[in-house]
Amino acid sequence: MPGPNGTVTMSPVALMGIISRTAQDVQGVVRMGTVPPSRVGQLLTGSHTRDGVLVRVNDAVSTDVYLVAQSDAPLLDLGQQVQAAAAHAIRDMVGMEVREVNVYIQDVEAARG
């Protein structure tokens, strides 16, 4: 039996929320960072930012993810894990093609003790 006709539309805010939650679930991420105001101003219209995530949607999704890492986290591995997790979430949960996932580790939170 064929499915219904029509469209499914994903809000950029919902997409940013999915990316943010996905990044925060990666071991070694303390919290989301802040998208620099100068970065938002450099982009063309059609970009959206919130919760440490900047998203551009054209024929595919491009996203910048800003985060704060744990002090003992291997940073290269952490960045690659966030890239893979975000791309997987965009492809599998949302069904959109991914152009790029850029990860910016803005700070490392000092260990307390």
C-alpha positions, 0 to 999 in steps of 0.5 A: 500500500503506497504512503500518503502524498505530501511533504515533511518539513524539518525546522532548522531549530529542530535540526539544531536541537538534534545536533546539539543533543547528539554532540552532548551525548558524546563522552568527553563533551562537557557542554556546548560552546558559543557560536562567535558573533563574527561567524554568524555575520560572515554567513549568507542568509539561510543560516541559523544558530543556537545552542553552540550549533550553526546550520546551513541548509541548501541541497545538503546540511552543513553545520559548525558545532562549538563545544567545551571538552573535558580536560582528559579527553583526547581532543582529536578523537573527540572532534571526530566522534562528534563529527561522526555522531552528528552526521549519523543523526542528520542522515538517519534521524532526519533523512538529510544529506550531510555536506560537512560537520565542522567541530570547534573545541573552544575550551577545555574545562579544568579537572576539579579535585 
